[in-house]
Amino acid sequence: MKKQLKTLLTIALSAALVTPAFAADKIALVVKSLGNGFFDAANQGAQEAAKELKNIEIIYTGPAKATAEGQIEIVNSLIAQKVSAIVISANDPDALAPVLKRAMDRGIKVISFDSGVRKDGRLMHLNPSSNPLIGEKLVKMTADAIGSTGEVAVLSATAQATNQNIWIEEAKKVLAQPAYKGLKLVSVVYGDDQTDKSYREAQGLFKSYPNLKAIIAPTTVGVAAAAKAVQDEKMVGKIFVTGLGLPSEMAGHVKSGAVKSFAIWNPIDLGYSSIYAASQFISGKVTGKAGDKVSLGRVGTVTLDDKGEAAMSEPFTYDASNVEKFAKFF
């Protein structure tokens, strides 16, 4: 009897030793393009969330250039890897929907953040902020810089970028208000979230519109590139740049005078919140229906609307009084 018990105990111990640890859920953070400081900061937040949640592994990936084709290729690879969730900032809301639907058909939870995917291609979209608030902020910062009259232009990311297109439309609505009737939008150009192309597009605006007073760039790549172009072309004081930027990349441009103020939300918190949201879908705590309350960890809780969307926080303004302080963080 003792011998049998000893044998059974040996088998049990052997089984325990060879049983693998519970596999971590893999969440892929698919960004518009690699080498973008905004998304690097978002990845920092994603890693913080994974550490808190435990049993989560982050796969940080994206194409070299901000194209839908590059992201589609990556998503197909992630489907083959059988990741638990895909969290994506989309380069095109429509082109990515079919491959993301295929991912969901395979049981992968898909949410978009920052730049959305068409509703049928994801379970949830986390906006960094309220779109109307962003549009209003962009116009108000412009008026604060140049006054109530003058020609302004927009330097955006790609022509298909979901978030930038929405923010530009919201800004146009604000520009149509009586308080801003003196501000004339003369052009919208696209730098494709590439520094060199954004720089050239800014130079093109200087030449095409000699009376231009401001460039609004709702993209971290574009706003820094436009500010550098203003400095290099010795346009500081004549043309002001504003938009959405990172304090670490914009502090020098504020100091030079090319930028009076700019805005952004905390990209670290955005990456963190997106992973926290994805974990809620993986665990089955939420399904994506209207009214679902989704925990974003330290950031708080958001409620999904009838489009499966929620907003994280309000945009925050940076200027000479605070940019150096925040430049230490992102």
N, C-alpha and C positions, 0 to 999 in steps of 0.2 A: 504494500500500500504506500509506504514511504517512498519507495523507488518510483512508483507511478506519479505521485505528487511532485517529486523532484523533476521528473521528465516533463510534466505539464508546466511546471514553473519555468523550466529552461526554455520550453517552446514559447511561452508567453513573453519572457524577457527578450528572446531573440526577435520575436515579432515586433515588440516595442522599439527595439534598436533599429530595425530595418524600415519601419513605417516612416515615410517622409513627413517632414513638417508641413503644416497646412500651407498650400501655395498662396502667395500674395496675389491680390487682384491687380492686374495691370491696367493702368489708365493711361492712354496716349494723349498727350497735349500736342495737338497739331496746329502750328501757328502759320501765319501768312507767309513768312520767310524767315530763315535763320539769319543771325547776325544783326537783328533788330533789337535795340536796347530795351524797348517797351516789352517785348516778349521774353527777353532774358530775365527781366524783373518779374514777369508773370510766372516764369518757371521757378524762380526763387520762392514765390508764394506757394506754388504747387508742391514743391518739396517740403515746405513747412507744414502744409495740410497733411501730406502723406505721413510725415513724422508723428503728427498728432493722432491721426486716425489709426496708425499702425496697420500692418498687413496690406499696405498699398505700395505698388511700385510705379513710378512715373516714367513713361517713355516720352522724352522731349524731342519733337521732330518737326520738320517742315521743309519745303523746297528751298533751293538756293535763291530762286527768284519768285516773286509773288504771283504765281499763276494757278489757275484752277487745275490745269493738267497735271502740274507737279503734285498738288494735294490729292488728286484722284489716284495717282500712282501709289502714294503713301498709304492712303486708306485701303486700297486693295491689299497691300502688304500686311496691314494691321488686321484685316479680316482673316488672312491666312494664318497669322500668329495667334488668332483667337483671343484678342485682348478682351477685357471685361467692359471697358467703356472707351469712347472716343470723345474728347473735348476739343472742339475745333473753332478757330477764327477763320471764317471762309473768305476765299478770294472771289467767289462767285456764288450767289445764293441759289441759283437754279442749276448750274452745271454740276454741283456737288451733291444735289439731292438724290439722284438715282443710286450712286455708289453708297451713300449713307443709309438709304432705305435697305439696300442689300445687307449692309452691316447689321441693321436692326432685325432683319429677317433671320439673321444667324444668332440672335440673342444678345448682340452687343448694344449697350446703352449709349445713345448719342445725344450730346447736348452741344449747342454752339454758345460761344461767348464773344464779346467784343463785336465781331462782324458776323451777322446771323446767316442761317441757312433757311431756305424755304420750309414752311411749317411741316410738310410731309416728310422732310428729311432729318428731323430731330424730334426729341421728346421735350426739350426745353431750350429757350434762349435766354442767356443772362446778359442784359444790357449793362454796360458799365455805369450808365446814368440814364436819366430821363432824356429822351431825344429832344423834346421841346426845350428843356433847360439848357441843353448843349447848344442848340441853335441860337437861343437868346444870349447865352454867354459869349459866343463868338462875335456876335454883332455888337454887344455892349462893350467888349474889350476894344473893338475897332473904333467905336465912337469915342471911347476914353482916350485913345491914342491920337486920333486925327481931328476930333471935333465932329460936328453934325453934317458936314458937307465934304464931298470929294469922291474921286473914282477909286473903287476897290476891286480886287480880283481874288479868285479862289485858286489855290494850288492844292489839288487833292492827291489821293493815292492812285489806284487804278479806276478806270471808268466803271468797272463792275463791282467795286467794293460796297457791300451792303451798308455798312455803318456810315461811311463818309457820304454816300449819296443821300441817306436819310437826313444827316446833319446839315448838308447843303440845302436841302429842301426846307428844313425847319428855319435855317438862317434866312432864306428868301422870304419866308412868311413874315419874319420879324422886320426885314428890310422894307416890306410893303406897308408897315405901320406908319402913321403920320409922323411919329417922333424921329423916324430915320429916313424920311423921304429925300433928304439931301445926299444920302449915300447912294452912289450909282454903281451897281455891279456890272462891270464891263466884260468880264471873261471868266470862264472856269477851265483850267488846264489840269493835266494829269502827269504826275511824275513817276507813276507806277511803283511808289514806295522804294525807289532807287535813288540814292543820294546824288549821283552824277546827273541823272535825267531830271530830277527835281531842280537841281541847281541851274541846268540849262533852260528849263521852262521858266524859272524866275527871271533869268536874264532876258528871255524872249518877251516877257511881260513888260520889262523896263523899256525895251525898244518899241514895242507895239503901242504902248500907252504912256506917252511922255508926261502926262498929267496924273499918273497913278500915285495914290497917296498911301495905300495899304494893301498888303497881301494877307489873306486869311488862309491858313493851312491847317486843316483838321486832321493832320497826320504827323506823328513824331518825326518821321524822316523828312517830310516836306518842310516843316516849320524851321528845322535846324538848317536845312539846305538853303532855304530862302533868306534866312537871316545872314548866313555866310555870304550869299550873293550880294546882299545889300551892303555889307561891310566891304567886300572886295571891289565893288563898283563905286565905292565912295558915295553911297546914297543915304547914309545915316543922317536922320533929321529930315530927309525929303520923303522917304518911303519907310513906313513902319510895318513890321511883321508881327502877327499874332496868330494864335491857333492852339493846338493841343500838343504839348511837348513835355519832355522829361527834364526836371530841374538840373540833373547832372549834365545834360547836353545843352541846356539853354542859359545857364548862369553867365557864361562868357558873353553871350549875345545881349543879355539884359545889361551887363556892365558896359558894353560897347555903345548902347543906346539904340541899337537896331530894333530891339524889342522892349516895349514898356511893360507889358504883362502877357501872360499866357495861362492856359488852364490844363488840368488833367485830373483824373482820379488816380488813386494809388494802384499801379499795375501789380504790385506785390499782392495786395488784397484781392484784386480781380482774379489772379491765378489761383490764389488760395480758395476763394469762394467757389470758383468753377469746379475744382476738384472735390470740395466738400459737397457740392450739389450732385456731382456724378456719383459719389459714394452713397447718397440717399437713394438714387435709382438702382444701383447695384444691390443694395440691401432690401429693396422692395418697399421702403418706407414711403416713397412717393411714386406716382406713375405718370405724372405729366398732365393730369386733368386740371381744369380751371378750379381755382380755390385751394389747390394743394399748397401747403406751407412747407417751404424748403429751407432747412437749416444751412446757414453759411458759416457755421462755427463762430469764431470771435467777431465776425462782421455783423452777425444778426440773423434774422429770418426774413425771407421774402415770400410773397404770395403770388402764385401764377395767375395771369389773366386769361381771358378766353382764347388768346393766341398762343398760350404756353410760354409767355414771356414775363420777365421781372427785371427791375432795375436795382443795381447795387447801391449807388450813393450819388450825391450831387457832385458836379465838377467843382474843383477848388482852384482859386486864382493864385498865381505866383507872380511876384514882382521883385523890385530891388530890396524890399523890406524883409523878404523871407526866403528867396530862392537859394541863397548859400546854405541855409540851414537844412533845407530838404535835399539839396544836391548830394549830401553825404549818404542818403538812403537809396535814391533811385534817380 
